[in-house]
Amino acid sequence: MDDDALMRGRVYGADHDDPDPGPRPGHQYRELVGGPLDGLLLDVTGWDAEQLADGAALATEIGRYGAGGRAHYEPRLADPSRWDWSGDTP
């Protein structure tokens, strides 16, 4: 993902009424691909190598299980800056 595309994205967890829900300078992000959070950016600033390799289970109300559910994303082997959806859990 080029810098211009990254800067246009919306960050996971940003408030819906935030006038600037995009990425912040000096932070590191991963693009979420597929599933309920497709297209959002995940702020991984400060994550260590093990955390980055594990991916993330992200709370979302728009997944298969509704409120309280989680969408799972894992790093793409060929492009670790993009994380692919691997399913939802309650």
C-alpha distances in whole Angstrom, upper triangle without the diagonal:
4,7,8,6,6,10,11,11,14,15,17,20,20,24,24,26,24,23,20,18,15,13,16,16,16,15,12,11,10,8,12,12,16,19,20,17,15,12,13,11,14,15,16,17,20,20,21,20,22,21,17,19,21,18,20,22,22,24,24,27,25,25,28,30,30,31,31,28,25,22,21,17,17,14,13,15,13,10,11,8,8,12,14,17,21,23,25,28,31
4,6,5,6,9,10,11,15,16,19,22,21,25,25,26,24,23,20,18,15,13,15,14,15,15,13,12,12,11,15,16,19,22,23,20,17,14,15,13,16,16,17,18,21,21,23,22,25,23,20,22,24,21,23,25,24,27,27,29,28,28,31,33,33,33,33,31,28,25,24,21,20,18,17,18,16,13,14,11,12,16,18,21,24,27,29,32,34
4,6,5,6,9,10,14,15,18,21,20,23,23,24,21,20,17,16,12,11,12,11,12,12,11,11,12,12,16,17,21,23,24,20,18,15,15,13,15,15,16,16,20,20,22,22,25,23,20,22,25,22,23,26,24,27,27,29,28,29,32,34,33,33,33,31,28,26,25,22,22,19,19,21,19,15,16,12,14,17,20,23,26,28,30,32,35
4,5,5,7,9,13,15,18,21,19,22,22,23,20,19,15,15,12,11,13,12,15,15,14,13,14,13,17,18,21,23,23,20,18,14,15,13,16,17,19,19,22,23,25,25,28,26,23,25,27,24,25,27,25,27,27,29,28,29,32,34,33,33,33,32,29,26,26,23,24,21,21,23,21,18,18,15,16,19,21,23,27,29,30,33,35
4,5,5,7,11,13,16,19,18,21,20,22,19,18,15,14,11,11,13,14,16,15,14,12,12,10,13,14,17,20,20,17,14,11,12,11,14,15,17,18,22,22,25,24,27,24,21,23,25,22,22,24,22,25,24,26,24,25,28,30,29,30,30,29,26,23,23,20,21,19,18,21,19,16,16,13,13,16,18,20,24,26,27,30,32
4,5,6,9,10,13,16,15,18,19,20,18,17,14,12,9,8,10,11,13,11,10,8,9,8,12,13,17,19,19,15,14,10,10,8,11,12,14,15,18,19,21,21,23,21,18,21,22,19,19,22,20,22,22,24,23,24,27,29,28,28,28,27,24,21,21,18,19,17,17,20,18,15,14,11,11,14,17,19,22,24,25,28,30
4,6,8,10,13,16,14,17,17,18,15,14,11,10,6,6,8,9,12,11,11,10,12,11,14,16,19,21,21,17,16,12,11,10,13,12,15,15,19,20,23,24,26,23,21,24,25,22,22,24,21,23,23,25,24,25,29,30,29,29,29,28,26,23,24,21,22,20,21,23,22,18,18,14,15,17,20,22,25,27,27,30,32
4,7,10,13,16,14,16,16,17,14,13,10,9,6,8,11,12,15,14,14,12,13,12,14,15,18,20,19,16,14,11,10,10,13,14,17,18,22,22,25,26,28,25,23,25,26,23,22,24,21,23,22,23,22,24,27,29,27,27,28,27,25,23,23,21,22,21,21,24,23,19,19,16,15,18,20,21,25,26,26,29,31
4,7,10,12,11,14,14,15,13,13,10,8,6,7,11,13,15,13,13,10,11,9,11,12,15,16,15,12,11,7,6,6,10,11,15,16,20,20,23,24,25,22,20,22,23,19,19,20,17,19,18,20,19,20,24,25,24,24,25,23,21,19,20,17,19,18,19,22,21,18,17,14,13,15,16,17,21,22,23,25,27
4,7,9,8,10,10,12,10,11,9,5,5,7,10,14,16,13,13,11,11,10,11,13,15,16,14,10,11,8,5,6,9,10,14,16,19,19,23,24,25,22,20,22,22,19,17,18,15,16,15,17,16,18,22,23,21,21,22,21,19,17,18,17,19,19,20,23,23,20,19,15,14,15,17,17,21,21,21,23,25
4,6,6,9,10,13,11,12,10,6,5,6,9,12,14,11,11,8,10,9,10,13,15,15,14,10,11,9,6,5,6,7,11,12,16,16,20,21,22,19,17,20,20,16,15,15,13,14,13,16,16,17,21,22,20,19,20,19,17,15,16,15,17,17,19,22,23,19,17,14,14,14,16,16,20,20,20,22,23
4,6,9,10,13,12,14,12,9,9,10,12,16,17,13,13,10,10,10,9,12,14,13,11,8,10,9,6,6,5,7,11,13,16,16,19,20,21,17,16,19,18,14,12,12,9,10,10,13,13,14,18,18,17,16,16,15,13,12,13,13,15,16,18,22,23,20,17,15,14,13,15,14,17,17,16,18,19
4,6,9,12,10,14,12,9,11,11,13,17,18,14,15,13,13,13,13,16,17,16,13,10,13,13,9,9,8,9,12,14,16,16,20,22,22,18,18,21,19,16,13,13,9,9,9,12,13,15,18,18,16,14,14,15,13,13,15,15,18,19,22,25,26,23,21,18,17,16,18,17,19,19,17,18,19
4,6,8,7,10,9,5,8,10,11,15,17,14,15,13,15,15,14,18,19,18,15,12,15,13,10,10,10,10,14,15,18,19,22,24,25,21,20,24,23,19,17,17,13,13,12,14,15,17,21,21,19,17,18,18,17,17,18,18,21,22,24,27,28,25,22,20,19,18,20,20,22,22,21,22,22
4,5,5,9,9,7,11,13,14,18,20,18,19,17,18,18,18,20,21,20,17,14,17,16,13,14,14,14,18,19,21,22,26,28,28,24,24,27,26,23,20,19,15,14,13,14,15,18,22,21,18,17,18,19,18,18,21,21,24,25,27,31,31,28,26,23,22,22,23,22,25,24,22,23,23
4,6,8,10,8,11,14,16,20,22,20,21,19,20,19,18,20,20,19,16,14,16,15,13,14,15,16,20,21,24,25,29,30,31,27,26,29,28,24,22,21,17,15,14,14,14,17,21,21,18,17,18,19,19,19,22,22,25,26,28,31,32,29,27,24,23,23,23,22,25,24,22,24,23
4,6,9,8,12,15,17,20,23,21,23,21,22,21,21,23,24,23,20,18,20,18,16,17,18,19,22,23,26,27,31,33,33,30,29,32,31,27,25,24,20,19,17,17,18,21,25,25,21,20,22,23,23,23,25,25,28,29,31,35,35,32,30,27,26,26,27,26,29,28,26,27,27
4,5,6,9,12,13,16,19,18,20,18,20,20,20,23,24,23,20,18,19,17,15,15,16,16,20,20,23,24,28,30,31,28,27,30,29,26,24,23,20,19,18,19,19,22,26,26,23,21,23,23,23,23,25,24,27,28,29,33,33,30,28,25,24,24,26,25,29,28,27,28,28
4,6,9,12,13,16,19,18,20,19,21,21,21,24,25,25,22,20,21,18,16,16,18,18,21,22,25,26,30,32,33,30,29,32,32,28,26,26,23,22,21,22,22,25,29,29,26,25,26,27,26,25,27,27,29,29,31,34,34,30,29,26,25,26,28,27,31,31,29,31,31
4,6,8,9,12,16,15,17,16,18,18,19,22,23,24,21,18,19,16,14,13,15,15,18,18,22,23,27,29,30,27,26,29,29,26,24,25,21,21,21,22,22,24,28,29,26,25,26,26,25,24,26,24,27,26,28,31,31,27,26,22,22,23,25,25,29,29,28,30,30
4,7,9,13,15,13,15,13,15,14,15,18,20,20,18,15,15,13,10,10,12,12,16,16,20,21,24,26,27,24,23,26,25,22,20,21,18,18,17,18,18,21,25,25,23,22,23,23,21,20,22,21,23,23,25,28,28,24,23,19,19,20,22,22,25,25,24,26,27
4,7,10,13,11,12,11,13,12,14,17,19,20,18,15,15,12,9,8,11,10,14,14,18,19,23,24,26,23,21,24,24,21,20,21,18,19,18,20,20,22,26,27,25,24,25,24,22,21,22,20,22,21,22,25,25,22,20,17,17,18,20,21,24,25,25,27,28
4,7,9,7,9,8,11,11,14,17,20,21,19,16,16,13,10,8,9,8,11,11,15,16,20,21,23,20,18,21,22,19,18,20,18,19,19,22,22,23,27,28,26,25,25,25,22,21,21,19,20,19,21,24,23,20,18,14,15,17,19,21,24,25,25,27,28
4,6,6,9,9,13,14,17,20,23,24,23,19,19,17,14,11,11,9,12,10,14,16,19,21,23,21,19,23,24,21,20,22,20,21,22,25,25,26,30,31,29,28,27,27,25,23,24,22,23,21,23,26,25,22,20,16,18,19,22,24,27,28,28,30,31
4,6,9,11,14,16,19,22,25,27,26,22,22,19,17,13,14,11,13,11,14,16,19,21,24,21,20,23,25,22,22,25,23,25,25,28,28,29,33,34,32,31,31,30,28,26,26,24,24,22,24,26,25,22,20,17,19,21,24,26,29,30,31,32,34
4,7,10,14,16,19,22,26,27,27,23,23,20,18,14,14,11,11,8,11,14,16,18,21,19,17,21,23,21,21,24,22,25,26,29,29,30,34,34,33,32,31,30,27,26,25,23,23,21,23,24,24,21,19,16,18,20,24,26,28,30,30,32,33
4,7,10,13,16,19,23,24,23,19,20,17,15,11,10,7,8,5,9,11,14,16,18,16,14,18,19,17,17,20,19,21,22,25,26,26,30,30,29,28,27,27,24,22,22,19,19,18,20,22,22,18,16,13,16,17,20,22,25,26,27,28,30
4,7,10,13,16,20,21,21,18,18,16,13,9,8,6,6,5,8,9,12,13,16,13,11,15,16,14,15,18,17,20,21,25,25,25,28,29,28,27,26,25,22,20,19,16,16,14,16,18,18,15,12,10,12,13,17,19,22,24,24,26,28
4,7,9,13,16,18,18,14,14,12,10,6,5,5,5,7,11,10,13,14,16,13,11,14,15,12,13,16,14,17,18,22,21,21,25,26,25,25,24,22,19,17,16,13,14,12,14,16,17,13,11,7,9,10,14,16,19,21,21,23,25
4,6,9,13,15,15,12,11,10,8,6,5,7,7,10,13,11,14,13,15,13,9,12,13,10,11,14,13,16,17,20,20,19,22,24,23,24,23,21,17,15,13,10,10,9,10,13,14,10,8,5,6,7,10,12,15,17,19,21,23
4,6,10,12,13,10,8,6,6,5,6,9,10,13,16,15,17,17,18,16,13,14,15,12,12,14,13,16,16,19,18,17,20,22,22,23,22,20,17,14,13,10,11,10,10,14,14,10,9,6,5,6,9,11,14,16,17,20,23
4,7,8,9,6,5,6,6,6,7,11,12,15,18,16,18,18,18,16,13,14,14,10,10,12,11,13,13,16,15,14,17,19,19,19,19,17,14,10,10,7,9,9,10,14,15,12,11,9,6,5,6,7,11,12,14,17,19
4,7,9,7,5,6,8,9,11,14,15,19,21,19,21,20,20,18,15,16,16,12,13,14,13,16,15,17,15,14,16,19,19,21,21,18,15,11,11,8,10,10,9,13,14,12,11,10,7,6,5,6,10,12,14,17,20
4,7,7,5,8,10,12,13,17,18,22,24,22,24,23,23,20,18,18,17,14,14,14,13,15,14,15,13,11,13,16,17,19,19,16,14,10,10,9,11,12,12,15,16,15,15,14,10,9,6,5,9,10,11,15,18
4,6,6,9,11,13,14,18,19,23,25,23,25,24,23,21,19,19,18,14,13,12,11,12,11,12,9,8,9,12,13,15,16,13,11,7,9,9,12,14,14,18,19,18,17,17,13,11,8,5,8,7,8,12,15
4,6,9,10,13,13,17,19,22,25,23,25,25,24,21,20,21,19,16,14,12,10,10,8,9,6,5,8,11,10,13,14,11,10,7,10,10,14,16,17,21,22,20,19,18,15,13,11,8,11,9,9,12,14
4,6,6,9,10,13,15,19,21,20,23,23,22,19,18,19,18,14,12,11,9,10,8,10,8,8,12,14,13,14,15,12,10,8,10,9,13,14,16,19,20,18,17,15,12,11,10,8,12,11,11,14,16
4,6,9,11,14,16,20,23,21,23,23,23,20,18,19,18,15,14,14,12,14,12,14,11,11,14,16,16,18,18,16,14,10,11,10,13,14,14,18,18,16,16,14,11,10,9,8,12,12,13,16,19
4,7,10,13,15,18,21,20,23,23,23,21,18,20,20,16,15,16,14,16,14,16,14,14,17,20,19,20,21,19,16,13,14,12,14,14,15,18,18,15,15,12,10,10,11,11,15,16,17,20,22
4,7,10,13,15,19,18,21,21,22,19,17,19,18,15,13,14,12,13,12,15,13,14,18,19,18,18,19,17,15,12,13,12,14,14,15,19,19,16,15,12,10,10,12,12,15,16,16,19,21
4,6,9,12,15,15,18,18,19,16,14,17,17,13,12,14,12,14,14,17,16,17,20,21,20,20,20,19,16,14,14,12,13,13,14,18,18,15,13,10,9,10,12,13,16,18,18,20,22
4,6,9,12,11,14,15,16,13,11,14,14,10,9,11,9,12,13,16,16,17,20,21,20,19,19,17,14,12,12,10,12,12,14,17,18,15,12,10,10,9,12,13,16,17,17,19,20
4,6,9,9,13,14,16,12,11,15,15,12,11,13,12,14,16,19,20,20,23,24,23,22,21,20,17,16,15,13,14,14,16,19,20,17,14,11,12,12,15,16,19,20,20,21,23
4,6,5,9,11,12,9,8,11,12,10,10,13,12,15,17,21,22,21,24,25,24,23,22,21,17,16,15,13,13,12,15,17,19,15,12,10,12,12,15,16,18,20,20,21,23
4,6,9,11,13,11,10,14,15,13,14,16,16,18,20,24,25,25,28,28,27,26,25,24,21,20,19,17,16,15,18,20,21,18,15,13,15,15,19,20,22,24,24,25,26
4,6,10,12,10,10,13,14,14,14,17,17,20,22,26,27,27,30,29,29,28,26,25,22,21,20,18,17,16,20,21,22,19,16,15,17,17,21,22,23,25,25,26,27
4,7,8,6,6,10,11,10,11,14,15,18,21,24,25,25,27,27,27,26,24,23,19,19,17,15,14,13,17,18,20,17,14,13,15,15,18,19,20,22,22,23,25
4,6,5,6,9,10,11,13,16,17,21,24,27,28,27,29,29,30,29,26,25,22,21,18,16,15,14,17,17,19,17,14,14,17,16,19,21,21,23,24,24,26
4,6,5,6,9,10,13,16,18,22,24,28,29,27,29,30,30,30,27,26,22,21,18,16,13,12,14,14,16,15,11,13,15,15,18,19,20,22,24,24,27
4,5,5,6,9,11,15,17,20,23,27,28,26,27,27,29,28,25,24,20,19,16,14,12,12,15,14,17,16,13,15,16,15,17,18,18,21,22,22,24
4,5,5,7,8,11,13,17,20,23,24,23,25,25,25,25,22,20,17,16,13,12,11,11,14,15,18,16,12,14,15,13,15,16,16,18,19,19,21
4,5,6,8,12,14,17,20,24,24,22,24,25,26,25,23,21,17,16,13,11,9,8,11,12,14,13,9,10,11,10,13,15,15,18,19,20,22
4,6,9,13,15,19,21,25,25,23,24,25,26,26,24,22,18,16,13,11,8,7,10,10,13,12,9,11,12,10,12,14,14,17,19,19,22
4,7,10,12,16,19,22,22,20,22,22,23,23,21,19,15,14,10,9,7,8,11,12,15,15,11,13,13,11,12,13,12,14,16,16,19
4,7,10,13,16,19,19,17,19,20,21,21,19,16,13,11,8,6,4,6,10,12,15,13,10,11,10,7,9,10,10,12,13,15,17
4,6,10,12,16,16,15,17,17,18,17,15,13,9,8,6,5,7,9,13,15,18,16,13,13,12,9,10,10,10,11,11,12,14
4,7,9,13,14,12,13,13,14,14,12,9,6,5,4,6,9,12,15,18,21,19,16,17,15,11,12,10,10,9,8,9,11
4,6,10,11,10,13,12,12,12,10,8,5,5,6,8,11,14,17,20,22,20,17,17,15,12,12,10,12,11,9,10,11
4,7,9,9,11,10,10,8,7,6,4,6,9,11,15,17,20,23,26,24,21,20,18,15,16,13,14,12,10,10,10
4,6,6,9,9,7,7,7,6,6,7,10,12,16,19,21,24,26,24,22,21,19,16,16,13,14,12,9,10,10
4,6,8,7,4,4,7,6,8,9,13,16,19,22,24,28,29,27,26,24,22,19,18,15,17,14,11,11,10
4,7,8,6,7,10,8,9,9,13,15,19,21,23,26,28,26,25,23,20,18,17,14,15,13,10,12,12
4,6,5,8,9,7,7,7,10,13,16,19,21,24,26,24,23,22,19,16,15,11,12,9,7,9,9
4,6,9,10,7,9,9,12,14,18,21,22,25,27,26,25,25,22,19,16,13,12,9,6,8,8
4,7,7,5,8,9,12,16,19,23,24,27,30,28,27,27,24,20,19,15,14,11,7,7,5
4,6,6,9,10,14,17,21,24,26,29,31,29,28,27,24,21,20,16,17,13,10,10,8
4,6,9,11,15,18,21,25,27,30,32,30,28,27,25,22,21,18,18,15,12,11,9
4,7,10,13,16,20,23,26,29,31,29,27,27,24,21,20,17,17,14,11,9,6
4,7,10,13,17,20,22,25,28,27,24,24,22,18,17,14,14,11,7,6,4
4,6,10,13,16,19,22,24,23,21,21,18,15,14,11,11,9,6,5,6
4,7,10,14,16,19,21,20,18,18,15,11,10,7,8,6,4,7,9
4,7,10,13,16,18,17,15,16,13,9,8,6,5,6,6,8,11
4,7,9,12,15,13,11,12,9,6,5,4,6,8,9,12,15
4,6,9,12,11,9,10,8,5,5,7,7,10,12,14,18
4,6,9,7,5,7,6,4,6,9,10,13,16,18,21
4,6,5,5,7,6,5,6,10,11,14,17,20,23
4,6,6,9,9,9,10,13,13,17,20,23,26
4,6,9,9,10,11,15,16,20,23,25,29
4,5,6,8,10,14,16,19,22,25,28
4,5,7,9,13,15,18,20,23,26
4,7,10,13,16,19,21,23,26
4,7,10,13,16,18,21,24
4,7,9,12,14,17,20
4,6,9,12,15,19
4,6,8,12,15
4,7,10,14
4,7,10
4,7
4
